Amino acid sequence: MPVAIAAVTDAPLGIEDLTEYLTERLARYKHPKALEIVEALPRNPAGKVLKTELRLRYGARKSFGNRSAPTYSTTREDD
């Protein structure tokens, strides 16, 4: 499930503000299913965002649906 996580530091931001921003810029089907506002994103000592930590906390998944290749029969039936 796609989740948007926003770290807000300067000005107050509400879910309604995020929804309005997304509506102006994205097609409806591209909107995330959930929105979260946090004070700060988890980071490692080098300053990189810990995406796995975000997935664990907020339930976002890296892959969606079944991405395995379709299977086909390779044998031929003769009449």
Jmol script that loads the backbone (N, CA, C; Angstrom):
load data "model"
ATOM      1  N   MET A   1       0.845  -1.169   0.000  1.00  0.00           N
ATOM      2  CA  MET A   1       0.000   0.000   0.000  1.00  0.00           C
ATOM      3  C   MET A   1       0.895   1.239   0.000  1.00  0.00           C
ATOM      4  N   PRO A   2       0.739   2.124  -0.964  1.00  0.00           N
ATOM      5  CA  PRO A   2       1.537   3.348  -0.999  1.00  0.00           C
ATOM      6  C   PRO A   2       1.188   4.278   0.161  1.00  0.00           C
ATOM      7  N   VAL A   3       2.222   4.788   0.810  1.00  0.00           N
ATOM      8  CA  VAL A   3       2.056   5.709   1.928  1.00  0.00           C
ATOM      9  C   VAL A   3       2.962   6.908   1.685  1.00  0.00           C
ATOM     10  N   ALA A   4       2.449   8.113   1.911  1.00  0.00           N
ATOM     11  CA  ALA A   4       3.276   9.318   1.829  1.00  0.00           C
ATOM     12  C   ALA A   4       3.583   9.769   3.248  1.00  0.00           C
ATOM     13  N   ILE A   5       4.866  10.037   3.507  1.00  0.00           N
ATOM     14  CA  ILE A   5       5.296  10.493   4.820  1.00  0.00           C
ATOM     15  C   ILE A   5       5.969  11.845   4.635  1.00  0.00           C
ATOM     16  N   ALA A   6       5.471  12.854   5.329  1.00  0.00           N
ATOM     17  CA  ALA A   6       6.017  14.205   5.204  1.00  0.00           C
ATOM     18  C   ALA A   6       6.621  14.638   6.531  1.00  0.00           C
ATOM     19  N   ALA A   7       7.871  15.074   6.486  1.00  0.00           N
ATOM     20  CA  ALA A   7       8.522  15.635   7.666  1.00  0.00           C
ATOM     21  C   ALA A   7       8.387  17.147   7.588  1.00  0.00           C
ATOM     22  N   VAL A   8       7.716  17.725   8.551  1.00  0.00           N
ATOM     23  CA  VAL A   8       7.426  19.155   8.537  1.00  0.00           C
ATOM     24  C   VAL A   8       8.181  19.818   9.684  1.00  0.00           C
ATOM     25  N   THR A   9       8.945  20.870   9.360  1.00  0.00           N
ATOM     26  CA  THR A   9       9.713  21.553  10.400  1.00  0.00           C
ATOM     27  C   THR A   9       9.388  23.036  10.510  1.00  0.00           C
ATOM     28  N   ASP A  10       9.091  23.703   9.412  1.00  0.00           N
ATOM     29  CA  ASP A  10       8.948  25.162   9.430  1.00  0.00           C
ATOM     30  C   ASP A  10       7.538  25.655   9.750  1.00  0.00           C
ATOM     31  N   ALA A  11       6.570  25.176   9.029  1.00  0.00           N
ATOM     32  CA  ALA A  11       5.208  25.682   9.179  1.00  0.00           C
ATOM     33  C   ALA A  11       4.262  24.523   9.468  1.00  0.00           C
ATOM     34  N   PRO A  12       3.171  24.809  10.158  1.00  0.00           N
ATOM     35  CA  PRO A  12       2.201  23.742  10.409  1.00  0.00           C
ATOM     36  C   PRO A  12       1.602  23.245   9.093  1.00  0.00           C
ATOM     37  N   LEU A  13       1.434  21.952   9.008  1.00  0.00           N
ATOM     38  CA  LEU A  13       0.894  21.337   7.799  1.00  0.00           C
ATOM     39  C   LEU A  13      -0.109  20.280   8.212  1.00  0.00           C
ATOM     40  N   GLY A  14      -1.267  20.298   7.593  1.00  0.00           N
ATOM     41  CA  GLY A  14      -2.300  19.329   7.918  1.00  0.00           C
ATOM     42  C   GLY A  14      -2.519  18.352   6.782  1.00  0.00           C
ATOM     43  N   ILE A  15      -3.255  17.303   7.078  1.00  0.00           N
ATOM     44  CA  ILE A  15      -3.586  16.298   6.072  1.00  0.00           C
ATOM     45  C   ILE A  15      -4.349  16.945   4.919  1.00  0.00           C
ATOM     46  N   GLU A  16      -5.218  17.901   5.240  1.00  0.00           N
ATOM     47  CA  GLU A  16      -5.980  18.585   4.189  1.00  0.00           C
ATOM     48  C   GLU A  16      -5.053  19.328   3.235  1.00  0.00           C
ATOM     49  N   ASP A  17      -4.013  19.954   3.779  1.00  0.00           N
ATOM     50  CA  ASP A  17      -3.040  20.667   2.943  1.00  0.00           C
ATOM     51  C   ASP A  17      -2.317  19.701   2.002  1.00  0.00           C
ATOM     52  N   LEU A  18      -1.910  18.557   2.535  1.00  0.00           N
ATOM     53  CA  LEU A  18      -1.238  17.554   1.702  1.00  0.00           C
ATOM     54  C   LEU A  18      -2.164  17.029   0.611  1.00  0.00           C
ATOM     55  N   THR A  19      -3.401  16.760   0.978  1.00  0.00           N
ATOM     56  CA  THR A  19      -4.372  16.254   0.008  1.00  0.00           C
ATOM     57  C   THR A  19      -4.595  17.267  -1.106  1.00  0.00           C
ATOM     58  N   GLU A  20      -4.724  18.534  -0.754  1.00  0.00           N
ATOM     59  CA  GLU A  20      -4.904  19.589  -1.758  1.00  0.00           C
ATOM     60  C   GLU A  20      -3.685  19.676  -2.680  1.00  0.00           C
ATOM     61  N   TYR A  21      -2.491  19.618  -2.100  1.00  0.00           N
ATOM     62  CA  TYR A  21      -1.249  19.665  -2.877  1.00  0.00           C
ATOM     63  C   TYR A  21      -1.201  18.509  -3.879  1.00  0.00           C
ATOM     64  N   LEU A  22      -1.531  17.310  -3.413  1.00  0.00           N
ATOM     65  CA  LEU A  22      -1.512  16.140  -4.300  1.00  0.00           C
ATOM     66  C   LEU A  22      -2.565  16.244  -5.394  1.00  0.00           C
ATOM     67  N   THR A  23      -3.745  16.732  -5.044  1.00  0.00           N
ATOM     68  CA  THR A  23      -4.832  16.857  -6.012  1.00  0.00           C
ATOM     69  C   THR A  23      -4.456  17.796  -7.151  1.00  0.00           C
ATOM     70  N   GLU A  24      -3.716  18.855  -6.835  1.00  0.00           N
ATOM     71  CA  GLU A  24      -3.301  19.815  -7.859  1.00  0.00           C
ATOM     72  C   GLU A  24      -2.211  19.266  -8.777  1.00  0.00           C
ATOM     73  N   ARG A  25      -1.451  18.259  -8.306  1.00  0.00           N
ATOM     74  CA  ARG A  25      -0.263  17.820  -9.045  1.00  0.00           C
ATOM     75  C   ARG A  25      -0.294  16.387  -9.561  1.00  0.00           C
ATOM     76  N   LEU A  26      -1.152  15.552  -8.999  1.00  0.00           N
ATOM     77  CA  LEU A  26      -1.163  14.138  -9.388  1.00  0.00           C
ATOM     78  C   LEU A  26      -2.548  13.689  -9.822  1.00  0.00           C
ATOM     79  N   ALA A  27      -2.569  12.724 -10.725  1.00  0.00           N
ATOM     80  CA  ALA A  27      -3.835  12.089 -11.075  1.00  0.00           C
ATOM     81  C   ALA A  27      -4.353  11.354  -9.837  1.00  0.00           C
ATOM     82  N   ARG A  28      -5.646  11.228  -9.719  1.00  0.00           N
ATOM     83  CA  ARG A  28      -6.259  10.621  -8.522  1.00  0.00           C
ATOM     84  C   ARG A  28      -5.720   9.217  -8.245  1.00  0.00           C
ATOM     85  N   TYR A  29      -5.501   8.428  -9.289  1.00  0.00           N
ATOM     86  CA  TYR A  29      -5.046   7.053  -9.072  1.00  0.00           C
ATOM     87  C   TYR A  29      -3.605   6.989  -8.565  1.00  0.00           C
ATOM     88  N   LYS A  30      -2.869   8.101  -8.637  1.00  0.00           N
ATOM     89  CA  LYS A  30      -1.492   8.135  -8.145  1.00  0.00           C
ATOM     90  C   LYS A  30      -1.396   8.592  -6.685  1.00  0.00           C
ATOM     91  N   HIS A  31      -2.514   8.987  -6.090  1.00  0.00           N
ATOM     92  CA  HIS A  31      -2.496   9.434  -4.697  1.00  0.00           C
ATOM     93  C   HIS A  31      -2.156   8.267  -3.780  1.00  0.00           C
ATOM     94  N   PRO A  32      -1.370   8.523  -2.729  1.00  0.00           N
ATOM     95  CA  PRO A  32      -1.087   7.459  -1.761  1.00  0.00           C
ATOM     96  C   PRO A  32      -2.358   7.083  -1.009  1.00  0.00           C
ATOM     97  N   LYS A  33      -2.398   5.856  -0.512  1.00  0.00           N
ATOM     98  CA  LYS A  33      -3.571   5.385   0.234  1.00  0.00           C
ATOM     99  C   LYS A  33      -3.592   5.929   1.660  1.00  0.00           C
ATOM    100  N   ALA A  34      -2.435   6.353   2.156  1.00  0.00           N
ATOM    101  CA  ALA A  34      -2.355   6.902   3.511  1.00  0.00           C
ATOM    102  C   ALA A  34      -1.348   8.044   3.537  1.00  0.00           C
ATOM    103  N   LEU A  35      -1.603   9.019   4.398  1.00  0.00           N
ATOM    104  CA  LEU A  35      -0.699  10.158   4.581  1.00  0.00           C
ATOM    105  C   LEU A  35      -0.291  10.216   6.049  1.00  0.00           C
ATOM    106  N   GLU A  36       0.985  10.426   6.301  1.00  0.00           N
ATOM    107  CA  GLU A  36       1.494  10.553   7.668  1.00  0.00           C
ATOM    108  C   GLU A  36       2.343  11.817   7.758  1.00  0.00           C
ATOM    109  N   ILE A  37       2.177  12.573   8.825  1.00  0.00           N
ATOM    110  CA  ILE A  37       3.011  13.746   9.080  1.00  0.00           C
ATOM    111  C   ILE A  37       3.860  13.436  10.308  1.00  0.00           C
ATOM    112  N   VAL A  38       5.173  13.601  10.167  1.00  0.00           N
ATOM    113  CA  VAL A  38       6.102  13.304  11.260  1.00  0.00           C
ATOM    114  C   VAL A  38       7.010  14.510  11.498  1.00  0.00           C
ATOM    115  N   GLU A  39       7.625  14.550  12.675  1.00  0.00           N
ATOM    116  CA  GLU A  39       8.541  15.649  12.984  1.00  0.00           C
ATOM    117  C   GLU A  39       9.860  15.510  12.239  1.00  0.00           C
ATOM    118  N   ALA A  40      10.339  14.273  12.097  1.00  0.00           N
ATOM    119  CA  ALA A  40      11.614  14.034  11.414  1.00  0.00           C
ATOM    120  C   ALA A  40      11.629  12.625  10.845  1.00  0.00           C
ATOM    121  N   LEU A  41      12.365  12.447   9.758  1.00  0.00           N
ATOM    122  CA  LEU A  41      12.533  11.125   9.166  1.00  0.00           C
ATOM    123  C   LEU A  41      13.696  10.415   9.855  1.00  0.00           C
ATOM    124  N   PRO A  42      13.598   9.088  10.051  1.00  0.00           N
ATOM    125  CA  PRO A  42      14.721   8.368  10.650  1.00  0.00           C
ATOM    126  C   PRO A  42      15.903   8.358   9.687  1.00  0.00           C
ATOM    127  N   ARG A  43      17.091   8.641  10.209  1.00  0.00           N
ATOM    128  CA  ARG A  43      18.290   8.715   9.369  1.00  0.00           C
ATOM    129  C   ARG A  43      19.428   7.925   9.995  1.00  0.00           C
ATOM    130  N   ASN A  44      20.348   7.471   9.131  1.00  0.00           N
ATOM    131  CA  ASN A  44      21.548   6.791   9.619  1.00  0.00           C
ATOM    132  C   ASN A  44      22.617   7.845   9.930  1.00  0.00           C
ATOM    133  N   PRO A  45      23.775   7.445  10.472  1.00  0.00           N
ATOM    134  CA  PRO A  45      24.809   8.431  10.812  1.00  0.00           C
ATOM    135  C   PRO A  45      25.298   9.265   9.623  1.00  0.00           C
ATOM    136  N   ALA A  46      25.161   8.739   8.399  1.00  0.00           N
ATOM    137  CA  ALA A  46      25.579   9.490   7.212  1.00  0.00           C
ATOM    138  C   ALA A  46      24.496  10.458   6.735  1.00  0.00           C
ATOM    139  N   GLY A  47      23.323  10.439   7.378  1.00  0.00           N
ATOM    140  CA  GLY A  47      22.249  11.355   7.019  1.00  0.00           C
ATOM    141  C   GLY A  47      21.258  10.813   6.007  1.00  0.00           C
ATOM    142  N   LYS A  48      21.433   9.554   5.595  1.00  0.00           N
ATOM    143  CA  LYS A  48      20.501   8.974   4.621  1.00  0.00           C
ATOM    144  C   LYS A  48      19.225   8.510   5.324  1.00  0.00           C
ATOM    145  N   VAL A  49      18.087   8.660   4.633  1.00  0.00           N
ATOM    146  CA  VAL A  49      16.802   8.245   5.188  1.00  0.00           C
ATOM    147  C   VAL A  49      16.766   6.723   5.279  1.00  0.00           C
ATOM    148  N   LEU A  50      16.326   6.219   6.431  1.00  0.00           N
ATOM    149  CA  LEU A  50      16.212   4.776   6.651  1.00  0.00           C
ATOM    150  C   LEU A  50      14.848   4.308   6.144  1.00  0.00           C
ATOM    151  N   LYS A  51      14.797   3.957   4.871  1.00  0.00           N
ATOM    152  CA  LYS A  51      13.533   3.567   4.245  1.00  0.00           C
ATOM    153  C   LYS A  51      12.957   2.304   4.862  1.00  0.00           C
ATOM    154  N   THR A  52      13.822   1.360   5.232  1.00  0.00           N
ATOM    155  CA  THR A  52      13.318   0.126   5.848  1.00  0.00           C
ATOM    156  C   THR A  52      12.639   0.434   7.183  1.00  0.00           C
ATOM    157  N   GLU A  53      13.166   1.384   7.926  1.00  0.00           N
ATOM    158  CA  GLU A  53      12.545   1.791   9.193  1.00  0.00           C
ATOM    159  C   GLU A  53      11.168   2.410   8.939  1.00  0.00           C
ATOM    160  N   LEU A  54      11.053   3.215   7.900  1.00  0.00           N
ATOM    161  CA  LEU A  54       9.753   3.805   7.547  1.00  0.00           C
ATOM    162  C   LEU A  54       8.755   2.721   7.168  1.00  0.00           C
ATOM    163  N   ARG A  55       9.210   1.730   6.400  1.00  0.00           N
ATOM    164  CA  ARG A  55       8.313   0.632   6.011  1.00  0.00           C
ATOM    165  C   ARG A  55       7.837  -0.140   7.233  1.00  0.00           C
ATOM    166  N   LEU A  56       8.744  -0.383   8.176  1.00  0.00           N
ATOM    167  CA  LEU A  56       8.361  -1.102   9.393  1.00  0.00           C
ATOM    168  C   LEU A  56       7.377  -0.290  10.231  1.00  0.00           C
ATOM    169  N   ARG A  57       7.616   0.991  10.366  1.00  0.00           N
ATOM    170  CA  ARG A  57       6.756   1.852  11.189  1.00  0.00           C
ATOM    171  C   ARG A  57       5.382   2.089  10.587  1.00  0.00           C
ATOM    172  N   TYR A  58       5.341   2.339   9.284  1.00  0.00           N
ATOM    173  CA  TYR A  58       4.093   2.781   8.664  1.00  0.00           C
ATOM    174  C   TYR A  58       3.466   1.765   7.725  1.00  0.00           C
ATOM    175  N   GLY A  59       4.074   0.610   7.594  1.00  0.00           N
ATOM    176  CA  GLY A  59       3.463  -0.467   6.844  1.00  0.00           C
ATOM    177  C   GLY A  59       3.573  -0.380   5.341  1.00  0.00           C
ATOM    178  N   ALA A  60       4.366   0.518   4.807  1.00  0.00           N
ATOM    179  CA  ALA A  60       4.524   0.593   3.353  1.00  0.00           C
ATOM    180  C   ALA A  60       5.343  -0.593   2.882  1.00  0.00           C
ATOM    181  N   ARG A  61       5.033  -1.088   1.713  1.00  0.00           N
ATOM    182  CA  ARG A  61       5.758  -2.217   1.144  1.00  0.00           C
ATOM    183  C   ARG A  61       6.565  -1.760  -0.052  1.00  0.00           C
ATOM    184  N   LYS A  62       7.723  -2.379  -0.220  1.00  0.00           N
ATOM    185  CA  LYS A  62       8.579  -2.028  -1.354  1.00  0.00           C
ATOM    186  C   LYS A  62       7.962  -2.485  -2.670  1.00  0.00           C
ATOM    187  N   SER A  63       7.349  -3.667  -2.680  1.00  0.00           N
ATOM    188  CA  SER A  63       6.751  -4.167  -3.915  1.00  0.00           C
ATOM    189  C   SER A  63       5.256  -4.340  -3.714  1.00  0.00           C
ATOM    190  N   PHE A  64       4.524  -4.195  -4.776  1.00  0.00           N
ATOM    191  CA  PHE A  64       3.078  -4.300  -4.721  1.00  0.00           C
ATOM    192  C   PHE A  64       2.618  -5.437  -5.611  1.00  0.00           C
ATOM    193  N   GLY A  65       1.755  -6.274  -5.074  1.00  0.00           N
ATOM    194  CA  GLY A  65       1.175  -7.339  -5.875  1.00  0.00           C
ATOM    195  C   GLY A  65       2.157  -8.444  -6.197  1.00  0.00           C
ATOM    196  N   ASN A  66       1.706  -9.333  -7.038  1.00  0.00           N
ATOM    197  CA  ASN A  66       2.523 -10.460  -7.461  1.00  0.00           C
ATOM    198  C   ASN A  66       3.325 -10.043  -8.679  1.00  0.00           C
ATOM    199  N   ARG A  67       4.627 -10.036  -8.563  1.00  0.00           N
ATOM    200  CA  ARG A  67       5.473  -9.600  -9.664  1.00  0.00           C
ATOM    201  C   ARG A  67       6.185 -10.763 -10.337  1.00  0.00           C
ATOM    202  N   SER A  68       5.734 -11.979 -10.106  1.00  0.00           N
ATOM    203  CA  SER A  68       6.379 -13.119 -10.746  1.00  0.00           C
ATOM    204  C   SER A  68       5.940 -13.207 -12.205  1.00  0.00           C
ATOM    205  N   ALA A  69       6.801 -13.777 -13.016  1.00  0.00           N
ATOM    206  CA  ALA A  69       6.509 -13.907 -14.443  1.00  0.00           C
ATOM    207  C   ALA A  69       5.398 -14.929 -14.653  1.00  0.00           C
ATOM    208  N   PRO A  70       4.562 -14.729 -15.658  1.00  0.00           N
ATOM    209  CA  PRO A  70       3.514 -15.712 -15.938  1.00  0.00           C
ATOM    210  C   PRO A  70       4.136 -17.021 -16.408  1.00  0.00           C
ATOM    211  N   THR A  71       3.447 -18.114 -16.140  1.00  0.00           N
ATOM    212  CA  THR A  71       3.948 -19.424 -16.571  1.00  0.00           C
ATOM    213  C   THR A  71       3.112 -19.919 -17.743  1.00  0.00           C
ATOM    214  N   TYR A  72       3.789 -20.549 -18.682  1.00  0.00           N
ATOM    215  CA  TYR A  72       3.134 -21.083 -19.865  1.00  0.00           C
ATOM    216  C   TYR A  72       3.561 -22.530 -20.046  1.00  0.00           C
ATOM    217  N   SER A  73       2.707 -23.300 -20.636  1.00  0.00           N
ATOM    218  CA  SER A  73       3.043 -24.684 -20.932  1.00  0.00           C
ATOM    219  C   SER A  73       3.966 -24.709 -22.146  1.00  0.00           C
ATOM    220  N   THR A  74       5.040 -25.507 -22.068  1.00  0.00           N
ATOM    221  CA  THR A  74       5.979 -25.594 -23.186  1.00  0.00           C
ATOM    222  C   THR A  74       5.791 -26.868 -23.994  1.00  0.00           C
ATOM    223  N   THR A  75       4.827 -27.682 -23.604  1.00  0.00           N
ATOM    224  CA  THR A  75       4.570 -28.911 -24.367  1.00  0.00           C
ATOM    225  C   THR A  75       3.501 -28.650 -25.403  1.00  0.00           C
ATOM    226  N   ARG A  76       3.612 -29.343 -26.522  1.00  0.00           N
ATOM    227  CA  ARG A  76       2.654 -29.174 -27.607  1.00  0.00           C
ATOM    228  C   ARG A  76       1.828 -30.439 -27.738  1.00  0.00           C
ATOM    229  N   GLU A  77       0.536 -30.247 -27.826  1.00  0.00           N
ATOM    230  CA  GLU A  77      -0.347 -31.394 -27.999  1.00  0.00           C
ATOM    231  C   GLU A  77      -0.594 -31.603 -29.481  1.00  0.00           C
ATOM    232  N   ASP A  78      -0.309 -32.809 -29.959  1.00  0.00           N
ATOM    233  CA  ASP A  78      -0.575 -33.146 -31.357  1.00  0.00           C
ATOM    234  C   ASP A  78      -1.960 -33.747 -31.471  1.00  0.00           C
ATOM    235  N   ASP A  79      -2.681 -33.404 -32.545  1.00  0.00           N
ATOM    236  CA  ASP A  79      -4.035 -33.942 -32.756  1.00  0.00           C
ATOM    237  C   ASP A  79      -3.987 -35.290 -33.395  1.00  0.00           C
TER     238      ASP A  79
END
end "model"
wireframe off; spacefill off
backbone 0.3
color backbone group
